[in-house]
Amino acid sequence: MNIKLIAFAIIGLLVSSCSNTKSVLEVTTFKTKSLNNISVFNKLDAEVETNFTAKQPGFIKRQSGINENGEYVVLVYWESLENAKASMEKFMADPSVAKYASMIDGVSMKMSRYHIEDDFNAAHSNFVEVMSFKTKADIDMKAFNKTNKNVENVFTSKQDGFLQRVTGVNENGEQIVVVYWDNKSHSDAALQPFMNNKISKEFMGMMDQSSIWMGGRYQKIKPELEY
């Protein structure tokens, strides 16, 4: 898939994904066309961030990660929807990103934007967990939001290595949870206790099970490393 087709796919996924009243988190996952070019792709990813994305108005933070299956996640925080849209328009027309885009398997790409109220505060994170889902149709959203916050207050924030938990929702009612850790070992250690915790079970019980997307657990990429 060439850069134009990828760009059109991105537009289709994002055109109505959130309003312009809150800050925005873009979540993109994809695989590269070949696992033999990971080190090259990682370097290009760093260049895209430094030379393009970070220079756009409203840019807050961008992090990229890769999981054990070779799937990437790119998380970009923006001050507004307008900023995110403007950046995308420039991205599509910028020849400097063409090689980067050409290495992406367009069929594997998923992207969405979410309203968030959290200010990014996990600059030193090296590991991130991503999950999205819809709530059950009959759920009281006030009760859900309280339980969602209690997951952090009662359990996650008390775990070693926890840095930040970001939550949001898109126009389709899909919820996002992004949890930042200092490293993978602390994330690993918290996983089973989380599943066994009472507040976690209450939280999971509010979800439409068929809609749950366990986006993945991603190691922050560093251009000098090969995976």
C-alpha positions in Angstrom: 0.0 0.0 0.0 1.5 3.3 -1.0 1.6 6.5 1.0 -1.5 8.0 -0.7 -3.6 4.9 0.1 -2.4 4.9 3.7 -3.3 8.6 4.0 -6.8 8.0 2.7 -7.3 5.1 5.1 -6.2 7.4 7.9 -8.7 10.1 6.9 -11.5 7.6 6.8 -10.7 6.3 10.2 -10.3 9.8 11.8 -12.7 12.1 10.1 -15.4 11.8 12.7 -13.6 10.3 15.6 -13.8 13.1 18.2 -14.9 16.7 18.8 -12.6 19.7 19.2 -13.4 20.5 22.9 -10.8 18.4 24.6 -7.2 17.4 24.1 -6.8 14.4 21.8 -4.9 11.1 22.0 -4.3 9.4 18.7 -3.7 5.6 18.9 -2.3 3.9 15.9 -1.2 0.2 15.6 0.3 -1.5 12.6 2.9 -4.0 11.4 5.7 -3.3 9.0 5.8 -5.2 5.7 8.9 -7.1 6.8 10.5 -7.9 10.1 13.9 -7.8 8.5 13.8 -4.0 8.4 13.0 -3.3 12.0 16.2 -1.4 12.8 15.8 0.8 9.7 12.1 1.5 10.5 12.9 2.4 14.1 15.4 5.0 12.9 12.9 6.4 10.4 10.3 6.5 13.2 12.6 8.6 15.4 13.3 10.9 12.4 9.5 11.4 11.7 9.0 12.4 15.4 12.0 14.8 15.5 11.8 16.3 12.1 8.0 16.4 11.5 5.6 15.6 14.3 7.3 17.4 17.1 7.3 20.6 15.1 3.6 20.7 14.5 1.4 23.2 16.4 -0.4 21.7 19.4 2.0 18.7 19.6 2.4 17.4 23.2 4.1 14.0 23.1 4.7 11.1 20.8 5.7 7.6 21.9 6.3 4.5 19.7 6.5 0.9 20.9 6.7 -2.6 19.6 5.4 -5.8 21.0 6.6 -9.4 20.9 4.6 -10.1 17.7 6.3 -7.2 15.8 3.2 -4.9 16.0 3.9 -1.2 16.6 1.9 1.3 18.5 2.2 5.1 18.0 0.6 7.3 20.7 0.4 11.0 19.9 -1.0 13.6 22.2 -2.4 16.9 20.8 -3.8 20.0 22.4 -6.9 20.0 20.0 -8.5 18.2 17.2 -7.7 21.1 14.9 -4.0 20.5 15.6 -4.2 16.8 14.9 -6.1 17.4 11.6 -3.6 20.0 10.5 -0.7 17.7 11.2 -2.3 14.9 9.3 -2.8 17.1 6.2 0.8 18.2 6.3 2.0 14.6 6.8 0.2 13.4 3.7 1.9 16.0 1.6 5.4 15.8 3.1 7.8 13.8 0.9 10.2 13.3 3.9 7.8 10.7 5.4 7.3 8.7 2.2 9.8 6.0 2.9 8.5 5.6 6.5 4.9 5.2 5.3 5.9 2.9 2.5 7.3 0.4 5.0 3.9 0.1 6.8 1.6 -2.8 6.1 -1.5 -0.7 5.5 -3.9 -3.6 5.9 -2.8 -4.1 9.5 -3.2 -0.5 10.5 -5.8 0.6 13.0 -6.2 4.2 14.2 -8.6 6.2 16.4 -8.7 9.5 18.3 -10.0 9.8 21.8 -11.2 12.7 24.0 -8.9 12.8 27.1 -8.8 15.0 30.2 -5.4 13.7 31.5 -2.3 15.7 31.0 0.6 13.5 29.8 3.0 12.9 32.7 5.0 9.7 31.8 7.9 11.0 29.9 10.2 8.4 31.3 8.1 5.4 30.5 9.7 2.5 28.7 6.7 0.2 28.6 3.0 0.8 27.8 -0.2 -1.2 27.9 -3.2 -0.3 25.6 -6.7 -1.6 25.7 -10.0 -0.4 24.1 -13.6 -1.5 24.6 -17.2 -0.4 24.7 -19.3 -0.6 27.8 -22.4 -2.7 28.1 -25.5 -1.0 26.7 -27.3 -0.8 30.1 -24.4 0.5 32.1 -24.8 3.7 34.1 -21.9 5.8 32.8 -21.6 7.8 36.0 -21.0 4.5 37.9 -18.7 3.3 35.2 -16.6 6.4 35.3 -16.3 6.1 39.1 -15.2 2.5 38.8 -12.8 3.3 36.0 -11.1 5.9 38.2 -11.1 3.5 41.2 -9.1 1.0 39.2 -6.3 3.5 39.3 -6.8 4.7 42.8 -7.4 1.3 44.5 -5.0 -0.9 42.5 -2.9 0.4 39.6 -1.3 3.5 41.2 -0.1 1.4 44.1 2.0 -1.0 41.9 5.8 -0.7 41.6 6.8 1.0 38.4 3.5 2.6 37.7 3.8 6.1 36.1 0.4 7.1 34.6 -3.0 5.7 33.5 -4.7 7.7 30.7 -8.4 7.1 29.9 -10.6 8.5 27.1 -13.5 8.0 24.9 -14.3 8.5 21.2 -17.5 9.6 19.4 -18.6 6.0 19.0 -18.5 5.4 22.8 -15.3 3.3 22.6 -13.2 3.7 25.7 -9.4 3.7 25.8 -7.1 2.8 28.7 -3.4 3.4 28.3 -1.1 2.5 31.3 2.5 3.6 31.4 5.2 1.7 33.3 8.8 2.3 33.9 9.7 -1.1 32.5 8.2 -4.4 31.4 9.1 -6.4 34.5 6.9 -4.1 36.7 4.1 -4.4 34.2 4.4 -8.2 34.2 4.4 -8.3 38.0 1.1 -6.4 38.2 -0.8 -8.3 35.5 -2.1 -11.3 37.4 -2.8 -9.4 40.6 -4.8 -7.0 38.5 -6.9 -9.8 37.1 -7.6 -11.2 40.6 -8.5 -7.9 42.2 -12.1 -7.2 43.1 -12.2 -3.7 41.6 -10.7 -5.0 38.4 -13.4 -7.7 38.1 -16.1 -5.1 38.7 -14.5 -2.9 35.9 -14.2 -5.8 33.4 -17.8 -6.8 34.2 -19.0 -3.4 32.9 -17.5 -4.0 29.4 -19.1 -5.4 26.3 -17.0 -8.5 26.1 -17.3 -8.8 22.3 -15.9 -5.3 21.9 -12.7 -5.7 24.0 -9.5 -5.1 22.0 -6.4 -6.0 24.0 -4.3 -3.7 22.0 -1.1 -5.0 23.4 1.9 -4.5 25.7 4.6 -2.5 24.0 8.3 -1.9 24.7 9.3 1.7 23.8 11.5 1.6 20.7 15.0 3.0 20.7 16.6 3.6 17.3 19.9 2.1 18.4 18.3 -1.2 19.3 17.3 -4.1 17.1 14.4 -6.4 18.0 
